[in-house]
């Protein structure tokens, strides 16, 4: 109960700072790419995905750790015949209140700084209640918070980070919050090292919906897959 009370107090202090603090510019101070040799090569890929990553200077996240985790997550998306064309990490300088996920403050961040989507945003912690290690916001669950659509927010210390990244990416690309009870499926409610598979139906939905929503692009000369 004490931890919950402290989290709520911090949340309200964060909201208060939104009003009190001036809106300093959010700016990129460093950019890094996931090395091309770490991107999964798929000769049979039908689509390409350009992934945008964002973190903040002065947080516990280290750029090298983010890049390593993302590189380990990408083959799980590639099993759906989606090639990763690029994955770019941008380090942002911004007010400390933006280092934490909360719907009102993070919406303000998205209004002040345009991110390329789909986007993974690595934050120090979350003020959501209940507090999840990662939160995926597609189109269907962004109607009341449109600025956050097609973003994924990952709190420092997220369990099974590469798996969590891939799991949340499937939610966003598929625009689907459902989970699976199939053995070893990536979309089971909780992550585990053995849970890495996606079914043909899951992959098909991912490709169809993500292409329709402009999150992936079809490769030239590749016909639609059934």
Backbone as JSON, one array per atom type, in Angstrom:
{
  "sequence": "XXXXXXXXXXXXXXXXXXXXXXXXXXXXXXXXXXXXXXXXXXXXXXXXXXXXXXXXXXXXXXXXXXXXXXXXXXXXXXXXXXXXXXXXXXXXXXXXXXXXXXXXXXXXXXXXXXXXXXXXXXXXXXXXXXXXXXXXXXXXXXXXXXXXXXXXXXXXXXXXXXXXXXXXXXXXXXXXXXXXXXXXXXXXXXXXXXXXXXXXXXXXXXXXXXXXXXXXXXXXXXXXXX",
  "N": [[0.82, -1.21, 0.0], [1.97, 1.22, 0.76], [3.82, 1.59, -1.31], [2.09, 1.95, -3.47], [0.8, 4.29, -2.69], [2.95, 6.08, -2.68], [3.62, 6.03, -5.39], [1.33, 7.17, -6.49], [1.42, 9.71, -5.32], [3.77, 10.69, -6.51], [2.87, 10.74, -9.11], [0.89, 12.76, -9.08], [2.46, 14.93, -8.37], [3.97, 15.03, -10.66], [2.03, 15.81, -12.54], [1.45, 18.32, -11.51], [3.85, 19.61, -12.02], [3.7, 19.81, -14.72], [2.01, 21.92, -15.17], [3.35, 23.94, -13.83], [5.93, 24.1, -14.93], [7.77, 25.54, -17.61], [7.46, 24.98, -21.13], [10.01, 23.6, -22.3], [12.05, 23.11, -25.2], [12.07, 19.95, -26.83], [14.71, 17.99, -27.85], [16.82, 16.22, -30.17], [19.8, 14.75, -29.24], [21.59, 12.83, -29.86], [22.1, 10.17, -32.18], [21.76, 6.76, -33.01], [22.19, 3.76, -34.86], [20.83, 0.47, -35.15], [23.22, -1.87, -35.94], [23.68, -2.9, -39.35], [24.44, -5.56, -39.73], [23.28, -6.79, -37.6], [20.64, -6.85, -38.1], [17.95, -8.94, -38.96], [18.27, -11.02, -41.79], [16.16, -11.63, -44.46], [15.36, -13.34, -47.14], [12.95, -13.98, -48.3], [11.15, -12.05, -47.56], [8.14, -10.17, -47.45], [7.45, -7.64, -46.71], [8.63, -4.47, -45.44], [9.9, -2.99, -42.46], [10.36, -0.01, -40.76], [11.81, 0.96, -37.89], [11.49, 3.05, -35.09], [13.27, 4.27, -32.33], [13.35, 5.65, -29.08], [14.94, 7.33, -26.4], [15.89, 8.89, -23.28], [18.26, 11.34, -22.3], [20.12, 11.1, -19.29], [18.71, 9.14, -17.95], [18.27, 5.77, -16.63], [18.56, 4.0, -18.69], [20.82, 2.58, -20.98], [22.2, 3.35, -24.12], [23.52, 1.27, -25.57], [22.5, -1.03, -24.38], [19.81, -0.88, -25.08], [19.95, -1.09, -27.89], [21.04, -3.66, -28.14], [18.98, -5.25, -27.01], [16.83, -4.7, -28.74], [17.86, -5.66, -31.16], [17.91, -8.39, -30.56], [15.22, -8.86, -30.39], [14.17, -8.49, -32.94], [14.31, -10.77, -34.8], [12.07, -12.22, -34.03], [9.93, -10.83, -34.98], [10.56, -10.93, -37.64], [9.92, -13.53, -38.36], [7.44, -13.41, -39.44], [7.78, -12.83, -42.06], [8.52, -10.2, -42.35], [10.8, -7.85, -42.99], [13.36, -6.02, -41.31], [13.97, -2.93, -42.13], [15.32, -0.76, -41.07], [16.51, 0.37, -37.86], [16.45, 2.87, -35.75], [17.91, 4.63, -33.12], [17.18, 7.38, -31.14], [18.4, 9.74, -28.93], [16.95, 11.77, -26.57], [16.85, 15.09, -25.3], [15.11, 16.37, -22.71], [12.61, 17.73, -20.46], [12.57, 16.42, -17.11], [10.13, 15.34, -16.29], [9.11, 14.16, -18.55], [10.42, 11.8, -18.67], [9.03, 9.73, -17.63], [6.28, 7.53, -18.01], [3.03, 8.66, -18.38], [-0.37, 9.1, -19.15], [-1.43, 11.86, -19.58], [0.94, 13.51, -19.49], [2.68, 12.25, -21.28], [1.21, 12.45, -23.61], [1.44, 15.18, -23.96], [4.19, 15.34, -24.49], [4.24, 14.04, -27.0], [2.88, 15.9, -28.48], [4.63, 18.01, -28.47], [6.9, 17.06, -29.67], [7.59, 15.45, -32.63], [7.38, 12.1, -33.33], [8.63, 9.36, -35.24], [6.7, 6.73, -36.4], [6.02, 3.16, -36.34], [6.89, 3.51, -32.88], [9.22, 2.89, -30.3], [9.53, 3.74, -26.99], [11.66, 4.4, -24.44], [11.42, 4.59, -21.09], [11.95, 5.84, -17.71], [10.17, 4.95, -15.76], [6.73, 4.05, -15.04], [3.63, 5.74, -14.5], [1.19, 4.65, -14.67], [-1.74, 2.95, -13.5], [-3.06, -0.11, -13.14], [0.52, -0.67, -12.92], [2.4, -1.4, -15.65], [5.2, -3.17, -17.08], [5.56, -2.69, -19.74], [3.76, -0.91, -22.22], [1.54, -1.03, -24.84], [0.22, 0.9, -27.42], [-2.0, 0.92, -29.79], [-4.0, 1.72, -32.65], [-6.69, 1.19, -32.1], [-6.93, 1.33, -29.31], [-6.39, 3.95, -28.77], [-8.18, 5.97, -29.0], [-9.03, 7.89, -27.17], [-6.7, 9.1, -26.68], [-5.12, 10.12, -28.94], [-2.59, 11.08, -29.71], [-0.79, 9.23, -28.79], [-0.93, 7.01, -30.35], [0.18, 4.0, -31.94], [2.54, 3.64, -30.5], [4.97, 2.35, -28.19], [5.69, 1.92, -24.83], [8.29, 1.45, -22.68], [9.28, 0.53, -19.52], [12.1, 1.02, -17.39], [13.93, -1.86, -16.49], [12.2, -3.77, -17.39], [10.89, -7.03, -17.65], [12.4, -9.83, -19.31], [13.34, -8.41, -21.66], [13.92, -8.34, -24.62], [11.91, -10.12, -25.51], [9.65, -8.87, -24.49], [9.67, -6.51, -26.0], [9.25, -7.52, -28.63], [6.76, -8.78, -28.26], [5.05, -6.6, -27.6], [5.34, -5.12, -29.91], [4.03, -6.75, -31.77], [1.41, -6.48, -30.82], [0.96, -3.74, -31.46], [1.51, -3.55, -34.25], [-0.39, -5.34, -35.23], [-2.62, -4.15, -34.3], [-4.11, -5.11, -32.13], [-5.17, -6.27, -29.08], [-5.34, -8.78, -28.03], [-4.47, -11.88, -26.35], [-2.76, -15.08, -26.5], [-3.36, -18.56, -25.82], [-1.87, -20.59, -26.73], [0.71, -23.09, -26.66], [4.1, -22.06, -26.19], [3.75, -19.69, -27.56], [4.4, -16.39, -28.65], [2.6, -14.46, -27.9], [1.4, -15.11, -25.51], [0.04, -14.3, -22.25], [2.09, -13.71, -20.33], [5.66, -13.23, -20.5], [8.23, -15.55, -21.5], [11.27, -17.39, -21.9], [10.9, -19.56, -23.67], [8.74, -18.9, -25.18], [8.23, -17.95, -28.16], [7.05, -18.17, -30.63], [4.95, -17.4, -33.47], [1.76, -17.78, -34.95], [0.55, -18.74, -38.24], [-1.84, -17.37, -38.74], [-1.65, -15.24, -36.95], [0.57, -13.9, -37.98], [-0.38, -13.25, -40.52], [-2.46, -11.45, -39.94], [-0.92, -9.45, -38.74], [0.65, -8.54, -40.94], [-1.33, -7.66, -42.8], [-2.87, -5.73, -41.36], [-0.9, -3.95, -40.39], [0.18, -3.01, -42.79], [-2.08, -1.75, -43.89], [-2.38, 0.28, -42.04], [-0.19, 1.8, -42.51], [2.24, 1.19, -41.29], [4.08, -0.7, -42.08], [5.7, -1.42, -45.21], [4.94, -2.77, -48.4], [7.07, -4.86, -50.28], [8.36, -4.14, -53.5], [6.87, -5.76, -56.26], [6.0, -7.96, -54.86], [3.37, -10.08, -54.32], [0.16, -10.08, -52.61], [-0.16, -12.01, -49.6], [-1.77, -14.97, -48.5]],
  "CA": [[0.0, 0.0, 0.0], [2.86, 2.37, 0.8], [4.38, 1.77, -2.65], [1.03, 2.5, -4.32], [0.6, 5.68, -2.28], [4.09, 6.86, -3.15], [3.51, 6.15, -6.84], [0.27, 8.13, -6.78], [1.93, 11.03, -4.96], [4.7, 11.1, -7.57], [2.06, 11.03, -10.3], [0.26, 14.08, -8.95], [3.53, 15.91, -8.44], [4.33, 15.14, -12.08], [1.0, 16.62, -13.18], [1.63, 19.7, -11.06], [5.01, 20.19, -12.71], [3.28, 20.1, -16.09], [1.45, 23.27, -15.17], [4.3, 24.92, -13.31], [7.15, 24.22, -15.72], [7.66, 26.01, -18.98], [7.62, 23.91, -22.12], [11.29, 23.67, -22.99], [12.07, 22.33, -26.42], [12.6, 18.59, -26.82], [15.6, 17.93, -29.01], [17.66, 15.04, -30.33], [21.22, 15.08, -29.01], [22.43, 11.73, -30.37], [21.39, 9.13, -32.93], [22.5, 5.54, -33.27], [21.44, 2.76, -35.61], [21.17, -0.94, -34.95], [24.1, -2.21, -37.07], [23.03, -3.68, -40.41], [24.71, -6.99, -39.57], [22.43, -7.32, -36.54], [19.26, -6.91, -38.59], [17.72, -10.27, -39.56], [18.18, -11.05, -43.26], [15.08, -12.51, -44.9], [15.26, -13.26, -48.6], [11.56, -14.17, -48.73], [10.31, -11.05, -46.91], [7.15, -9.49, -48.29], [7.28, -6.28, -46.25], [9.73, -3.83, -44.71], [9.53, -2.21, -41.29], [11.33, 0.96, -40.25], [11.49, 1.07, -36.48], [12.06, 4.21, -34.42], [13.51, 4.06, -30.91], [13.62, 6.91, -28.39], [15.28, 7.29, -24.99], [16.18, 10.23, -22.76], [19.52, 11.5, -21.6], [19.97, 11.23, -17.85], [17.94, 8.04, -17.36], [19.05, 4.56, -16.37], [18.75, 3.25, -19.92], [22.05, 2.78, -21.74], [21.92, 3.12, -25.54], [24.01, -0.04, -26.02], [21.57, -2.06, -23.89], [18.6, -0.79, -25.9], [20.24, -1.62, -29.22], [21.2, -5.11, -28.02], [17.68, -5.86, -26.78], [16.04, -4.58, -29.97], [18.44, -6.6, -32.14], [17.48, -9.74, -30.19], [13.77, -8.96, -30.6], [13.77, -8.37, -34.34], [14.02, -12.03, -35.49], [10.73, -12.71, -33.67], [9.02, -10.17, -35.93], [10.95, -11.38, -38.97], [9.3, -14.81, -38.69], [6.22, -13.11, -40.2], [8.22, -12.37, -43.38], [8.67, -8.75, -42.31], [12.21, -7.5, -42.83], [13.6, -4.76, -40.62], [14.76, -2.09, -43.03], [16.2, 0.05, -40.24], [16.09, 0.6, -36.48], [17.23, 4.05, -35.38], [17.74, 5.11, -31.76], [17.42, 8.81, -30.93], [18.45, 10.14, -27.53], [16.3, 13.07, -26.45], [17.01, 15.95, -24.14], [13.78, 16.87, -22.4], [12.35, 17.88, -19.04], [12.55, 15.14, -16.43], [8.78, 14.8, -16.21], [8.85, 13.35, -19.72], [11.14, 10.53, -18.55], [8.11, 8.77, -17.03], [5.05, 7.43, -18.8], [1.67, 8.86, -17.88], [-1.13, 9.49, -20.33], [-1.46, 13.31, -19.9], [2.27, 14.09, -19.74], [3.23, 11.66, -22.51], [0.49, 13.08, -24.72], [2.07, 16.49, -24.17], [5.46, 15.09, -25.16], [3.98, 13.72, -28.4], [2.47, 17.14, -29.15], [5.78, 18.91, -28.57], [7.98, 16.45, -30.47], [7.03, 14.48, -33.56], [8.15, 10.86, -33.44], [8.32, 8.52, -36.38], [6.02, 5.54, -35.89], [5.87, 2.78, -34.94], [7.98, 3.99, -32.04], [9.46, 2.35, -28.97], [10.02, 4.82, -26.15], [12.22, 3.79, -23.24], [11.24, 5.55, -20.0], [12.47, 5.39, -16.42], [9.14, 4.23, -15.01], [5.37, 4.38, -15.47], [2.69, 6.13, -13.47], [-0.08, 3.99, -14.92], [-2.23, 2.1, -12.42], [-1.87, -0.84, -12.7], [1.79, -0.32, -13.57], [2.94, -2.46, -16.5], [6.56, -2.96, -17.56], [5.48, -2.19, -21.11], [2.4, -0.57, -22.63], [1.42, -0.86, -26.28], [-0.94, 1.7, -27.77], [-2.25, 0.88, -31.22], [-5.02, 2.68, -33.05], [-7.98, 0.9, -31.5], [-6.96, 1.75, -27.91], [-5.86, 5.31, -28.69], [-9.23, 6.92, -29.4], [-9.07, 8.98, -26.2], [-5.33, 9.63, -26.57], [-4.64, 9.88, -30.31], [-1.17, 11.4, -29.87], [0.02, 8.08, -28.38], [-1.18, 5.86, -31.22], [1.32, 3.3, -32.56], [3.73, 3.77, -29.68], [5.19, 1.36, -27.13], [6.42, 2.56, -23.73], [8.96, 0.4, -21.91], [9.86, 1.02, -18.28], [13.39, 0.42, -17.07], [13.83, -3.09, -15.72], [11.17, -4.65, -17.94], [11.29, -8.43, -17.65], [12.58, -10.46, -20.63], [13.2, -7.22, -22.5], [13.72, -8.59, -26.05], [10.6, -10.74, -25.72], [8.64, -7.84, -24.24], [9.67, -5.62, -27.17], [8.6, -8.21, -29.74], [5.36, -8.99, -27.88], [4.32, -5.34, -27.72], [5.32, -4.75, -31.34], [2.95, -7.5, -32.42], [0.16, -5.81, -30.45], [0.8, -2.48, -32.19], [1.44, -3.79, -35.7], [-1.65, -6.03, -35.49], [-3.68, -3.35, -33.69], [-4.91, -6.15, -31.48], [-4.72, -6.45, -27.71], [-5.63, -10.14, -27.55], [-3.38, -12.8, -26.05], [-2.94, -16.46, -26.96], [-3.06, -19.6, -24.84], [-1.13, -21.66, -27.42], [2.04, -23.32, -26.08], [5.29, -21.44, -26.79], [3.38, -18.56, -28.4], [4.92, -15.11, -28.21], [1.53, -13.6, -27.43], [0.84, -15.52, -24.24], [-0.03, -13.11, -21.37], [3.37, -13.43, -19.71], [6.81, -13.62, -21.32], [9.11, -16.62, -21.04], [12.25, -17.66, -22.97], [10.43, -20.56, -24.63], [7.57, -18.39, -25.89], [8.77, -17.12, -29.24], [6.42, -18.49, -31.91], [3.72, -16.77, -33.94], [1.05, -18.65, -35.89], [0.31, -18.16, -39.57], [-2.94, -16.41, -38.65], [-1.15, -14.03, -36.28], [1.44, -13.21, -38.93], [-1.18, -12.69, -41.6], [-3.11, -10.24, -39.42], [0.11, -8.43, -38.56], [1.01, -7.95, -42.23], [-2.47, -6.98, -43.41], [-3.26, -4.55, -40.59], [0.21, -3.0, -40.35], [0.27, -2.36, -44.1], [-3.23, -0.86, -44.02], [-2.18, 1.43, -41.14], [1.0, 2.53, -42.91], [3.36, 0.91, -40.39], [5.04, -1.44, -42.88], [5.5, -1.21, -46.64], [5.1, -3.96, -49.21], [8.19, -4.83, -51.21], [7.96, -4.07, -54.91], [6.79, -7.02, -56.97], [5.54, -9.04, -53.98], [1.92, -10.15, -54.28], [-0.42, -10.28, -51.28], [-0.11, -13.36, -49.07], [-3.0, -15.43, -47.88]],
  "C": [[0.86, 1.26, 0.0], [3.42, 2.67, -0.59], [3.36, 2.39, -3.58], [0.81, 3.97, -3.99], [1.73, 6.58, -2.78], [4.03, 7.07, -4.65], [2.46, 7.19, -7.21], [0.7, 9.56, -6.43], [2.86, 11.55, -6.04], [3.95, 11.47, -8.83], [1.46, 12.42, -10.22], [1.3, 15.19, -8.94], [3.96, 16.13, -9.89], [3.32, 16.01, -12.82], [1.14, 18.09, -12.79], [2.78, 20.38, -11.79], [4.68, 20.51, -14.15], [2.75, 21.51, -16.2], [2.51, 24.3, -14.82], [5.48, 25.16, -14.23], [6.86, 24.79, -17.1], [7.97, 24.88, -19.94], [8.93, 24.11, -22.87], [11.26, 22.77, -24.21], [12.64, 20.93, -26.16], [13.49, 18.46, -28.05], [16.42, 16.65, -28.98], [19.11, 15.45, -30.13], [22.15, 13.99, -29.52], [21.55, 10.75, -31.13], [22.32, 7.95, -33.14], [21.6, 4.57, -34.02], [21.81, 1.37, -35.11], [22.01, -1.35, -36.15], [23.41, -3.13, -38.07], [23.24, -5.17, -40.23], [23.89, -7.61, -38.45], [20.96, -7.37, -36.93], [19.04, -8.26, -39.26], [17.56, -10.17, -41.07], [17.13, -12.07, -43.68], [14.91, -12.35, -46.4], [13.82, -13.32, -49.08], [10.62, -13.1, -48.17], [9.36, -10.39, -47.91], [7.01, -8.01, -47.94], [8.53, -5.79, -45.53], [9.16, -2.99, -43.57], [10.67, -1.28, -40.93], [10.93, 1.27, -38.81], [12.21, 2.25, -35.86], [12.13, 3.96, -32.92], [13.86, 5.41, -30.28], [13.94, 6.63, -26.92], [15.68, 8.7, -24.58], [17.56, 10.26, -22.11], [19.25, 11.66, -20.1], [19.11, 10.17, -17.2], [18.85, 6.83, -17.16], [19.29, 3.73, -17.63], [20.08, 3.6, -20.57], [21.76, 2.49, -23.21], [22.36, 1.74, -26.01], [23.07, -1.15, -25.58], [20.29, -2.06, -24.71], [18.84, -1.44, -27.26], [20.38, -3.15, -29.18], [19.85, -5.79, -27.86], [16.81, -5.82, -28.04], [16.55, -5.56, -31.02], [18.01, -8.04, -31.83], [16.0, -9.94, -30.42], [13.39, -9.07, -32.06], [13.52, -9.7, -35.06], [12.63, -12.58, -35.17], [9.67, -12.05, -34.55], [9.3, -10.66, -37.34], [10.32, -12.71, -39.35], [7.98, -14.63, -39.44], [6.55, -12.58, -41.6], [8.23, -10.85, -43.48], [10.14, -8.46, -42.03], [12.34, -6.16, -42.12], [14.53, -3.92, -41.49], [15.74, -1.22, -42.25], [15.62, 0.12, -38.83], [17.01, 1.69, -35.94], [16.88, 4.49, -33.97], [18.09, 6.58, -31.68], [17.36, 9.11, -29.43], [17.94, 11.57, -27.43], [16.74, 13.79, -25.18], [15.66, 16.6, -23.89], [13.64, 17.02, -20.89], [12.18, 16.51, -18.39], [11.16, 14.53, -16.35], [8.44, 13.92, -17.41], [9.55, 11.99, -19.66], [10.26, 9.41, -18.02], [6.84, 8.74, -17.86], [3.84, 7.73, -17.92], [0.89, 9.44, -19.05], [-1.11, 11.01, -20.57], [-0.1, 13.89, -20.24], [2.86, 13.54, -21.03], [2.5, 12.15, -23.74], [1.09, 14.45, -25.02], [3.4, 16.34, -24.89], [5.24, 14.86, -26.65], [3.48, 14.94, -29.18], [3.65, 18.08, -29.37], [6.85, 18.38, -29.52], [7.38, 15.36, -31.34], [7.93, 13.26, -33.65], [7.71, 10.13, -34.69], [7.79, 7.19, -35.85], [6.05, 4.4, -36.88], [7.11, 3.13, -34.14], [8.01, 3.24, -30.72], [10.11, 3.44, -28.14], [10.4, 4.23, -24.8], [12.23, 4.83, -22.12], [11.76, 4.96, -18.69], [11.44, 4.56, -15.65], [7.79, 4.64, -15.58], [4.55, 4.8, -14.27], [1.3, 5.59, -13.75], [-0.45, 3.14, -13.71], [-3.33, 1.2, -12.98], [-0.64, -0.48, -13.53], [2.33, -1.51, -14.33], [4.37, -2.12, -16.89], [6.56, -2.34, -18.95], [4.01, -1.94, -21.45], [2.38, -0.27, -24.11], [0.12, -0.12, -26.58], [-1.07, 1.71, -29.29], [-3.22, 1.98, -31.63], [-6.32, 2.46, -32.28], [-8.06, 1.29, -30.03], [-6.36, 3.14, -27.7], [-6.92, 6.36, -29.01], [-9.31, 8.11, -28.46], [-7.7, 9.63, -26.01], [-4.62, 9.47, -27.91], [-3.16, 10.17, -30.51], [-0.28, 10.18, -29.6], [-0.14, 6.88, -29.3], [0.11, 5.32, -31.83], [2.63, 3.56, -31.84], [3.77, 2.67, -28.63], [6.09, 2.01, -26.09], [6.98, 1.47, -22.83], [9.65, 1.02, -20.7], [11.17, 0.3, -18.0], [13.2, -0.79, -16.17], [12.78, -4.05, -16.22], [11.7, -6.07, -18.06], [11.39, -8.96, -19.08], [12.49, -9.41, -21.73], [13.05, -7.52, -23.99], [12.36, -9.2, -26.37], [9.49, -9.72, -25.5], [8.54, -6.88, -25.43], [8.91, -6.27, -28.33], [7.11, -8.39, -29.48], [4.55, -7.71, -28.09], [4.28, -4.84, -29.16], [4.22, -5.48, -32.09], [1.6, -6.87, -32.08], [-0.07, -4.58, -31.31], [0.65, -2.73, -33.68], [0.12, -4.46, -36.09], [-2.85, -5.21, -35.06], [-4.66, -4.27, -32.97], [-4.34, -6.39, -30.08], [-4.91, -7.85, -27.17], [-4.35, -10.93, -27.28], [-3.75, -14.21, -26.5], [-2.67, -17.41, -25.8], [-2.31, -20.77, -25.47], [0.25, -21.83, -26.78], [3.14, -22.62, -26.88], [4.97, -20.25, -27.68], [3.87, -17.25, -27.8], [3.85, -14.25, -27.54], [0.79, -14.18, -26.23], [0.89, -14.32, -23.27], [1.29, -12.73, -20.71], [4.51, -13.91, -20.59], [7.59, -14.75, -20.66], [10.05, -16.96, -22.2], [11.77, -18.64, -24.03], [9.29, -20.05, -25.51], [7.98, -17.41, -26.97], [8.0, -17.26, -30.56], [5.19, -17.63, -32.18], [3.08, -17.69, -34.96], [0.92, -17.95, -37.24], [-0.79, -17.12, -39.53], [-2.49, -15.12, -37.98], [-0.27, -13.22, -37.23], [0.64, -12.55, -40.05], [-1.88, -11.41, -41.14], [-2.1, -9.11, -39.27], [0.42, -7.74, -39.88], [-0.12, -7.11, -42.81], [-2.78, -5.67, -42.68], [-2.14, -3.51, -40.59], [0.37, -2.29, -41.69], [-0.86, -1.36, -44.28], [-3.05, 0.41, -43.19], [-0.9, 2.2, -41.44], [2.22, 2.3, -42.04], [4.43, 0.05, -41.04], [4.73, -1.19, -44.35], [5.77, -2.51, -47.39], [6.29, -3.81, -50.16], [7.69, -4.86, -52.64], [7.95, -5.47, -55.53], [6.32, -8.19, -56.13], [4.03, -9.0, -53.91], [1.45, -10.36, -52.84], [-0.37, -11.75, -50.88], [-1.43, -13.7, -48.42], [-2.71, -15.9, -46.46]]
}
